[in-house]
Amino acid sequence: MIPATPFTGLCDAIESRRSELVDIRRDLHQHPELSHQEKRTTAVLADRLGQAAIPVRRLPGTGLIADLGPADARFRVALRADIDALPVRERTGLDFASISPDVCHACGHDVHTTALLGAALALGDLRDYLDATGTAVRFFFQAAEESIPGGADDIIAEGGMLGVDAAYALHCDPGLDVGQVGLREGALTAACDRLTVNLKGHGGHTSRPHLTEDLTFALAKVVTDLPTVLARRVDPRASALIVWGQVHAGRAGNVIPSTGFAEGTLRVLDSDVWRGLAPLLERIVDEVTAPFGVQAELTHVQGVPPVVNTAAAIGDLRSAVATVGLKAVPTAQSMGGEDFAWYLHHASGAMARLGTRTAGGRTYDLHQGDYIVDERAIEAGAKLLGAVGLTALERFLADADVPTS
């Protein structure tokens, strides 16, 4: 078994950097960058990791991979954070609010990033232990989680998962108090795709809809009927959910437009149902729009499957939570999508939910410009990520009957 010293050393190293980590998080929060544009963020991370003599490999574009431990390690664990922000205007009123117009960290990725940085710096202090046990930890500072396709594809394409035995991540949860960690074995998130339906037709005067294809009415039917019909064509236990984020047609109240579109997301809880939906969506769009004579084109970009947490990995997280003095609580599967799921197609692993709410305080929502995080979550997240890395390595070594001291 791993002696208590590495865990104690981990926590001490993170606590000693508490103020620094808060400062870094505030800097990242003030300078958010959208998917595939995270150049400053990548540079800040590379510089700080370099100062700690942690080897860094920058990825093409943005994002980076860092490594600790021997290259030929017996076992290697990957820890991941996403670094991109959202095209949302910040409304927090914080002193360190975003200075980038209509861009902010409304999903807590600045907390994920700083927590992983804290874990990396602390584990860097324990590199002698990793070398002695022949184990390694790899850190993914991943770009573009908020886009489809996401940045996980880039890391995997660059060989990031080669030699990795397990992968772990966390995600802010404003519905949990600081110090709480939400855990769930099995599916944690939903599959998530992007849908766009473009319509074309002959425009005309609203007084003569019979001489045109009434495109606006047809678009309204797409918006209302596509989700409804889909829900009647698939197993309801799959919870196939279409929600529109954009609907556009026309510029004048007395003109039937010739073009229009609706864009939104498709989310599905069941992986098997998700894989077979593409032809069904095409048929439903054709059926809904046929009576109006418009031309319909569906663009369906398949995004990510559900994140499925393995039992062993949840066991690692549960042990890590207790070791660093946090509290594990049950959590439900959500309809949110996460490209961390792709890492789990290459290795076992799990994602945890990190509480960010001040006890007794307001419950915020993700992807909203007023989202405020209790900054004590940074330290909690860093300890959790570092501890689960050590715990997983302990499990691998014990299974292989390799002495750790």
LOMARTOR-328451 format. One record per residue (C-alpha): residue number from 1; x negated, y, z. Coordinates in Angstrom, 1 decimal, m for minus. Example, Ala and Ser with C-alpha at 12.3 -4.5 7.8 and 13.67 -1.06 7.14 Angstrom:
# residues 2
<rec 1 <m12.3 m4.5 7.8>>
<rec 2 <m13.7 m1.1 7.1>>
This chain:
# residues 405
<rec 1 <0.0 0.0 0.0>>
<rec 2 <m1.1 3.6 m0.6>>
<rec 3 <m2.2 5.1 2.7>>
<rec 4 <m0.4 8.1 4.0>>
<rec 5 <m3.3 10.4 3.2>>
<rec 6 <m2.6 10.9 m0.5>>
<rec 7 <1.0 12.0 0.3>>
<rec 8 <m0.1 14.2 3.2>>
<rec 9 <m2.8 15.7 1.0>>
<rec 10 <m0.2 16.2 m1.8>>
<rec 11 <2.2 18.1 0.4>>
<rec 12 <m0.6 20.1 2.0>>
<rec 13 <m1.9 21.1 m1.4>>
<rec 14 <1.5 22.2 m2.6>>
<rec 15 <2.3 24.2 0.6>>
<rec 16 <m1.1 26.0 0.3>>
<rec 17 <m0.1 27.2 m3.1>>
<rec 18 <3.5 28.2 m2.2>>
<rec 19 <3.0 31.9 m2.8>>
<rec 20 <1.1 31.3 m6.0>>
<rec 21 <3.8 29.0 m7.4>>
<rec 22 <6.5 31.6 m6.6>>
<rec 23 <4.5 34.3 m8.4>>
<rec 24 <4.0 32.1 m11.4>>
<rec 25 <7.6 31.2 m11.6>>
<rec 26 <8.6 34.9 m11.4>>
<rec 27 <6.1 35.7 m14.2>>
<rec 28 <7.6 33.0 m16.4>>
<rec 29 <11.1 34.1 m15.5>>
<rec 30 <10.3 37.6 m16.5>>
<rec 31 <8.8 36.5 m19.8>>
<rec 32 <11.2 33.8 m21.2>>
<rec 33 <10.7 32.4 m24.7>>
<rec 34 <13.1 30.5 m26.9>>
<rec 35 <12.5 27.0 m28.2>>
<rec 36 <9.4 26.6 m30.4>>
<rec 37 <8.4 30.2 m29.4>>
<rec 38 <6.8 29.5 m26.0>>
<rec 39 <3.3 30.7 m26.9>>
<rec 40 <2.8 32.9 m23.8>>
<rec 41 <4.2 30.3 m21.5>>
<rec 42 <1.9 27.6 m23.0>>
<rec 43 <m1.1 30.0 m22.6>>
<rec 44 <m0.3 30.7 m19.0>>
<rec 45 <m0.1 27.0 m18.2>>
<rec 46 <m3.2 26.1 m20.1>>
<rec 47 <m5.2 28.8 m18.4>>
<rec 48 <m4.1 27.7 m14.9>>
<rec 49 <m4.7 24.0 m15.5>>
<rec 50 <m8.0 24.9 m17.0>>
<rec 51 <m9.0 26.8 m13.9>>
<rec 52 <m8.3 23.6 m12.0>>
<rec 53 <m10.5 21.5 m14.4>>
<rec 54 <m7.5 19.5 m15.5>>
<rec 55 <m7.9 18.4 m19.2>>
<rec 56 <m5.3 19.9 m21.5>>
<rec 57 <m4.3 19.1 m25.0>>
<rec 58 <m2.3 21.8 m26.7>>
<rec 59 <0.3 20.5 m29.1>>
<rec 60 <0.9 21.9 m32.6>>
<rec 61 <3.1 25.0 m32.2>>
<rec 62 <3.8 25.2 m28.4>>
<rec 63 <3.7 23.0 m25.4>>
<rec 64 <0.9 20.9 m24.0>>
<rec 65 <m0.1 17.6 m22.4>>
<rec 66 <m2.4 17.4 m19.4>>
<rec 67 <m4.1 14.3 m18.0>>
<rec 68 <m5.6 13.2 m14.6>>
<rec 69 <m7.3 9.8 m14.0>>
<rec 70 <m9.3 7.5 m16.1>>
<rec 71 <m8.6 7.2 m19.8>>
<rec 72 <m8.5 3.4 m19.5>>
<rec 73 <m6.2 3.4 m16.4>>
<rec 74 <m4.5 0.2 m15.3>>
<rec 75 <m1.2 2.2 m15.0>>
<rec 76 <m0.2 5.6 m16.1>>
<rec 77 <2.9 7.6 m15.0>>
<rec 78 <4.2 10.6 m17.0>>
<rec 79 <5.9 13.6 m15.4>>
<rec 80 <7.8 16.0 m17.6>>
<rec 81 <9.0 19.6 m17.5>>
<rec 82 <10.7 21.7 m20.2>>
<rec 83 <9.4 25.2 m20.8>>
<rec 84 <11.9 27.0 m23.1>>
<rec 85 <14.6 29.5 m22.3>>
<rec 86 <18.1 30.3 m23.7>>
<rec 87 <19.5 33.0 m26.0>>
<rec 88 <21.5 34.4 m23.0>>
<rec 89 <21.4 37.9 m21.6>>
<rec 90 <20.3 37.9 m17.9>>
<rec 91 <22.7 39.5 m15.4>>
<rec 92 <21.0 38.7 m12.1>>
<rec 93 <19.7 42.1 m11.2>>
<rec 94 <16.5 40.5 m9.8>>
<rec 95 <13.3 42.6 m9.6>>
<rec 96 <11.7 40.0 m11.9>>
<rec 97 <14.6 39.7 m14.4>>
<rec 98 <13.9 38.9 m18.0>>
<rec 99 <12.4 41.7 m20.0>>
<rec 100 <13.2 39.9 m23.3>>
<rec 101 <16.4 41.2 m24.8>>
<rec 102 <19.1 38.5 m24.7>>
<rec 103 <16.8 35.7 m23.6>>
<rec 104 <16.6 34.3 m20.1>>
<rec 105 <15.9 31.2 m18.1>>
<rec 106 <19.6 30.4 m17.5>>
<rec 107 <18.9 26.6 m17.1>>
<rec 108 <16.1 26.7 m14.6>>
<rec 109 <13.3 25.6 m16.9>>
<rec 110 <11.0 28.1 m15.2>>
<rec 111 <11.6 26.2 m12.0>>
<rec 112 <10.9 22.8 m13.7>>
<rec 113 <7.7 24.2 m15.2>>
<rec 114 <6.4 25.7 m12.0>>
<rec 115 <7.3 22.6 m10.0>>
<rec 116 <5.3 20.4 m12.4>>
<rec 117 <2.4 22.8 m12.4>>
<rec 118 <2.4 22.6 m8.6>>
<rec 119 <2.4 18.8 m8.7>>
<rec 120 <m0.4 18.8 m11.3>>
<rec 121 <m2.6 21.1 m9.3>>
<rec 122 <m2.0 19.1 m6.1>>
<rec 123 <m2.7 15.8 m7.8>>
<rec 124 <m5.8 17.4 m9.2>>
<rec 125 <m7.0 17.6 m5.6>>
<rec 126 <m6.5 13.8 m5.4>>
<rec 127 <m8.3 12.8 m8.6>>
<rec 128 <m10.8 10.8 m6.6>>
<rec 129 <m8.0 8.6 m5.4>>
<rec 130 <m6.7 8.1 m9.0>>
<rec 131 <m10.2 7.2 m10.2>>
<rec 132 <m10.7 4.8 m7.3>>
<rec 133 <m7.5 3.0 m8.0>>
<rec 134 <m7.8 3.1 m11.8>>
<rec 135 <m4.5 4.9 m12.2>>
<rec 136 <m3.5 8.1 m14.0>>
<rec 137 <m0.9 10.7 m14.3>>
<rec 138 <0.1 12.5 m17.5>>
<rec 139 <1.9 15.8 m17.5>>
<rec 140 <4.2 16.9 m20.3>>
<rec 141 <4.9 20.6 m20.5>>
<rec 142 <7.5 20.2 m23.3>>
<rec 143 <8.8 22.9 m25.6>>
<rec 144 <12.2 23.2 m27.1>>
<rec 145 <14.5 21.0 m24.9>>
<rec 146 <17.3 23.4 m25.8>>
<rec 147 <17.1 22.7 m29.5>>
<rec 148 <18.2 19.8 m31.7>>
<rec 149 <16.0 18.0 m32.4>>
<rec 150 <14.2 18.7 m29.2>>
<rec 151 <10.5 18.9 m28.3>>
<rec 152 <10.4 15.4 m26.8>>
<rec 153 <10.1 14.2 m30.4>>
<rec 154 <6.9 16.3 m30.8>>
<rec 155 <5.3 14.9 m27.7>>
<rec 156 <6.1 11.3 m28.7>>
<rec 157 <4.9 11.9 m32.3>>
<rec 158 <1.6 13.2 m30.8>>
<rec 159 <1.1 9.9 m28.9>>
<rec 160 <2.1 11.3 m25.6>>
<rec 161 <3.8 8.1 m24.5>>
<rec 162 <1.0 5.7 m25.5>>
<rec 163 <m0.2 3.9 m22.4>>
<rec 164 <2.6 5.3 m20.2>>
<rec 165 <4.3 2.8 m17.9>>
<rec 166 <7.0 5.1 m16.5>>
<rec 167 <8.3 8.6 m16.9>>
<rec 168 <10.0 10.9 m14.5>>
<rec 169 <11.6 14.4 m14.6>>
<rec 170 <13.9 16.6 m12.7>>
<rec 171 <16.6 19.1 m13.6>>
<rec 172 <18.0 22.0 m11.5>>
<rec 173 <21.4 21.5 m10.1>>
<rec 174 <23.1 24.6 m8.7>>
<rec 175 <25.8 22.4 m7.1>>
<rec 176 <23.3 20.9 m4.7>>
<rec 177 <21.6 22.7 m1.7>>
<rec 178 <17.9 23.2 m1.6>>
<rec 179 <16.3 20.1 m0.1>>
<rec 180 <18.9 17.8 m1.7>>
<rec 181 <18.1 15.5 m4.6>>
<rec 182 <20.8 14.0 m6.7>>
<rec 183 <20.1 10.4 m7.7>>
<rec 184 <22.0 8.0 m9.9>>
<rec 185 <21.1 4.6 m11.3>>
<rec 186 <22.2 4.0 m14.9>>
<rec 187 <23.5 6.7 m17.3>>
<rec 188 <22.9 10.2 m15.9>>
<rec 189 <23.8 12.4 m18.9>>
<rec 190 <25.7 12.1 m22.2>>
<rec 191 <24.7 11.8 m25.8>>
<rec 192 <24.8 15.3 m27.4>>
<rec 193 <25.0 16.2 m31.1>>
<rec 194 <25.6 19.4 m33.0>>
<rec 195 <28.5 19.8 m35.4>>
<rec 196 <29.3 22.4 m38.0>>
<rec 197 <32.3 22.3 m40.3>>
<rec 198 <32.1 24.7 m43.3>>
<rec 199 <35.3 25.5 m45.3>>
<rec 200 <35.6 27.1 m48.7>>
<rec 201 <38.7 28.1 m50.7>>
<rec 202 <40.3 30.7 m52.9>>
<rec 203 <40.9 33.8 m50.8>>
<rec 204 <43.8 36.1 m51.2>>
<rec 205 <46.5 38.4 m49.7>>
<rec 206 <48.1 37.3 m46.5>>
<rec 207 <51.5 38.0 m48.1>>
<rec 208 <50.9 35.2 m50.6>>
<rec 209 <49.4 32.2 m48.7>>
<rec 210 <51.1 29.9 m51.2>>
<rec 211 <48.8 31.2 m54.0>>
<rec 212 <45.7 30.5 m52.0>>
<rec 213 <44.2 27.8 m49.8>>
<rec 214 <45.0 29.2 m46.4>>
<rec 215 <41.5 28.8 m45.1>>
<rec 216 <42.0 30.4 m41.7>>
<rec 217 <44.9 28.2 m40.9>>
<rec 218 <42.9 25.1 m42.1>>
<rec 219 <40.0 26.2 m39.9>>
<rec 220 <42.3 26.5 m36.9>>
<rec 221 <43.5 22.9 m37.5>>
<rec 222 <39.9 21.7 m37.6>>
<rec 223 <39.2 23.4 m34.3>>
<rec 224 <42.3 21.9 m32.6>>
<rec 225 <42.8 18.6 m34.4>>
<rec 226 <39.3 17.2 m34.8>>
<rec 227 <38.8 16.8 m31.1>>
<rec 228 <42.3 15.5 m30.6>>
<rec 229 <42.2 12.9 m33.4>>
<rec 230 <38.7 11.8 m32.4>>
<rec 231 <39.9 11.1 m28.9>>
<rec 232 <42.6 8.8 m30.3>>
<rec 233 <40.2 6.9 m32.6>>
<rec 234 <37.6 5.9 m30.0>>
<rec 235 <37.7 4.1 m26.7>>
<rec 236 <38.7 6.7 m24.1>>
<rec 237 <36.2 5.4 m21.7>>
<rec 238 <33.5 6.7 m24.0>>
<rec 239 <34.8 10.3 m23.3>>
<rec 240 <34.0 11.6 m26.8>>
<rec 241 <34.2 15.4 m26.3>>
<rec 242 <34.0 18.1 m29.0>>
<rec 243 <33.8 21.7 m27.8>>
<rec 244 <33.4 24.6 m30.2>>
<rec 245 <31.0 27.5 m29.4>>
<rec 246 <31.5 29.5 m32.6>>
<rec 247 <34.5 30.0 m34.9>>
<rec 248 <34.3 32.5 m37.8>>
<rec 249 <36.5 33.4 m40.7>>
<rec 250 <37.4 36.7 m42.4>>
<rec 251 <36.9 40.4 m41.7>>
<rec 252 <40.4 41.9 m42.1>>
<rec 253 <43.8 41.1 m40.8>>
<rec 254 <45.6 41.1 m44.1>>
<rec 255 <43.0 39.1 m46.2>>
<rec 256 <42.8 35.3 m46.3>>
<rec 257 <39.1 34.6 m46.5>>
<rec 258 <37.3 32.3 m48.8>>
<rec 259 <34.8 30.9 m46.3>>
<rec 260 <34.7 30.1 m42.6>>
<rec 261 <33.1 27.7 m40.2>>
<rec 262 <33.2 26.2 m36.7>>
<rec 263 <30.2 25.1 m34.8>>
<rec 264 <30.0 23.2 m31.6>>
<rec 265 <28.8 20.1 m29.8>>
<rec 266 <29.8 16.5 m29.6>>
<rec 267 <29.2 14.7 m26.3>>
<rec 268 <29.7 11.0 m25.6>>
<rec 269 <29.1 9.0 m22.5>>
<rec 270 <28.7 5.6 m24.3>>
<rec 271 <25.6 5.0 m26.4>>
<rec 272 <27.2 2.3 m28.6>>
<rec 273 <30.2 4.5 m29.5>>
<rec 274 <27.8 7.5 m30.1>>
<rec 275 <25.8 5.5 m32.7>>
<rec 276 <28.8 4.7 m34.8>>
<rec 277 <30.6 8.1 m34.9>>
<rec 278 <29.2 9.7 m38.0>>
<rec 279 <31.4 8.1 m40.7>>
<rec 280 <34.5 8.5 m38.4>>
<rec 281 <33.9 12.2 m38.1>>
<rec 282 <33.7 12.6 m41.9>>
<rec 283 <37.0 10.8 m42.3>>
<rec 284 <38.8 12.9 m39.7>>
<rec 285 <37.5 16.2 m41.2>>
<rec 286 <38.7 15.1 m44.6>>
<rec 287 <42.1 14.0 m43.2>>
<rec 288 <42.7 17.2 m41.3>>
<rec 289 <41.8 19.6 m44.1>>
<rec 290 <43.3 17.7 m47.1>>
<rec 291 <46.8 19.2 m46.9>>
<rec 292 <45.4 22.7 m47.3>>
<rec 293 <43.3 22.1 m50.4>>
<rec 294 <40.1 23.6 m49.0>>
<rec 295 <36.6 22.2 m49.5>>
<rec 296 <35.2 20.9 m46.2>>
<rec 297 <31.6 20.1 m45.4>>
<rec 298 <30.6 18.5 m42.1>>
<rec 299 <27.1 18.9 m40.9>>
<rec 300 <26.5 16.4 m38.0>>
<rec 301 <23.0 16.6 m36.4>>
<rec 302 <22.5 13.7 m34.1>>
<rec 303 <20.8 14.9 m31.0>>
<rec 304 <20.0 12.8 m28.0>>
<rec 305 <21.3 9.6 m26.4>>
<rec 306 <22.2 9.5 m22.7>>
<rec 307 <19.4 9.5 m20.1>>
<rec 308 <19.6 6.0 m18.5>>
<rec 309 <17.8 5.7 m15.2>>
<rec 310 <16.4 2.3 m14.4>>
<rec 311 <16.9 0.7 m10.9>>
<rec 312 <13.1 0.5 m10.2>>
<rec 313 <12.6 4.2 m11.1>>
<rec 314 <15.5 5.3 m8.9>>
<rec 315 <13.9 3.3 m6.2>>
<rec 316 <10.7 5.2 m6.7>>
<rec 317 <12.5 8.5 m6.5>>
<rec 318 <14.4 7.5 m3.4>>
<rec 319 <11.2 6.5 m1.7>>
<rec 320 <9.5 9.8 m2.8>>
<rec 321 <12.4 11.9 m1.5>>
<rec 322 <12.2 10.3 1.9>>
<rec 323 <8.4 10.6 2.0>>
<rec 324 <8.3 14.4 1.4>>
<rec 325 <11.3 15.1 3.7>>
<rec 326 <14.0 15.8 1.2>>
<rec 327 <17.5 14.3 1.2>>
<rec 328 <18.8 11.9 m1.5>>
<rec 329 <22.5 12.3 m2.4>>
<rec 330 <24.6 10.5 m5.0>>
<rec 331 <25.4 12.3 m8.2>>
<rec 332 <27.7 11.7 m11.1>>
<rec 333 <27.1 11.2 m14.8>>
<rec 334 <27.5 14.6 m16.6>>
<rec 335 <28.4 15.5 m20.1>>
<rec 336 <25.2 17.5 m20.5>>
<rec 337 <22.6 16.3 m23.0>>
<rec 338 <18.8 15.9 m22.3>>
<rec 339 <16.1 14.9 m24.7>>
<rec 340 <14.2 13.3 m21.8>>
<rec 341 <16.3 10.4 m22.9>>
<rec 342 <13.8 9.7 m25.8>>
<rec 343 <10.9 9.1 m23.4>>
<rec 344 <13.0 6.3 m21.7>>
<rec 345 <13.1 4.5 m25.1>>
<rec 346 <9.3 4.0 m24.7>>
<rec 347 <9.0 3.3 m20.9>>
<rec 348 <11.2 2.9 m17.9>>
<rec 349 <11.9 5.9 m15.8>>
<rec 350 <14.5 8.3 m14.3>>
<rec 351 <15.6 11.9 m14.0>>
<rec 352 <16.6 13.4 m10.7>>
<rec 353 <18.7 16.5 m10.0>>
<rec 354 <17.0 19.2 m7.9>>
<rec 355 <19.2 21.3 m5.5>>
<rec 356 <18.8 25.0 m6.1>>
<rec 357 <21.7 26.4 m4.1>>
<rec 358 <21.1 28.3 m0.8>>
<rec 359 <23.1 26.4 1.9>>
<rec 360 <26.4 28.2 2.4>>
<rec 361 <25.7 30.5 m0.6>>
<rec 362 <27.3 30.9 m4.0>>
<rec 363 <27.5 28.0 m6.4>>
<rec 364 <26.3 29.2 m9.8>>
<rec 365 <26.6 27.5 m13.2>>
<rec 366 <23.9 26.6 m15.7>>
<rec 367 <23.6 28.4 m19.0>>
<rec 368 <25.0 31.6 m17.4>>
<rec 369 <23.1 34.9 m17.3>>
<rec 370 <23.8 35.3 m13.5>>
<rec 371 <22.2 32.0 m12.4>>
<rec 372 <20.0 32.6 m9.3>>
<rec 373 <17.8 29.9 m7.8>>
<rec 374 <16.7 29.6 m4.2>>
<rec 375 <13.0 29.7 m4.8>>
<rec 376 <12.4 27.1 m2.0>>
<rec 377 <13.4 24.7 m4.8>>
<rec 378 <10.0 25.2 m6.4>>
<rec 379 <8.1 23.6 m3.6>>
<rec 380 <10.7 20.9 m3.2>>
<rec 381 <10.4 20.1 m6.9>>
<rec 382 <6.6 20.0 m6.9>>
<rec 383 <6.6 17.7 m3.9>>
<rec 384 <9.2 15.4 m5.5>>
<rec 385 <7.4 15.1 m8.8>>
<rec 386 <4.0 14.6 m7.2>>
<rec 387 <5.3 12.0 m4.7>>
<rec 388 <7.2 10.0 m7.3>>
<rec 389 <4.1 9.8 m9.4>>
<rec 390 <2.1 8.4 m6.5>>
<rec 391 <5.1 6.1 m5.5>>
<rec 392 <5.4 4.7 m9.0>>
<rec 393 <1.7 4.0 m9.1>>
<rec 394 <1.9 2.3 m5.7>>
<rec 395 <4.6 0.0 m7.0>>
<rec 396 <2.7 m0.9 m10.2>>
<rec 397 <m0.4 m1.7 m8.1>>
<rec 398 <1.5 m3.7 m5.6>>
<rec 399 <3.2 m5.7 m8.4>>
<rec 400 <m0.2 m6.4 m9.9>>
<rec 401 <m1.6 m7.3 m6.4>>
<rec 402 <m4.3 m4.7 m6.8>>
<rec 403 <m5.8 m3.4 m3.5>>
<rec 404 <m5.3 0.4 m3.1>>
<rec 405 <m7.8 1.1 m0.3>>
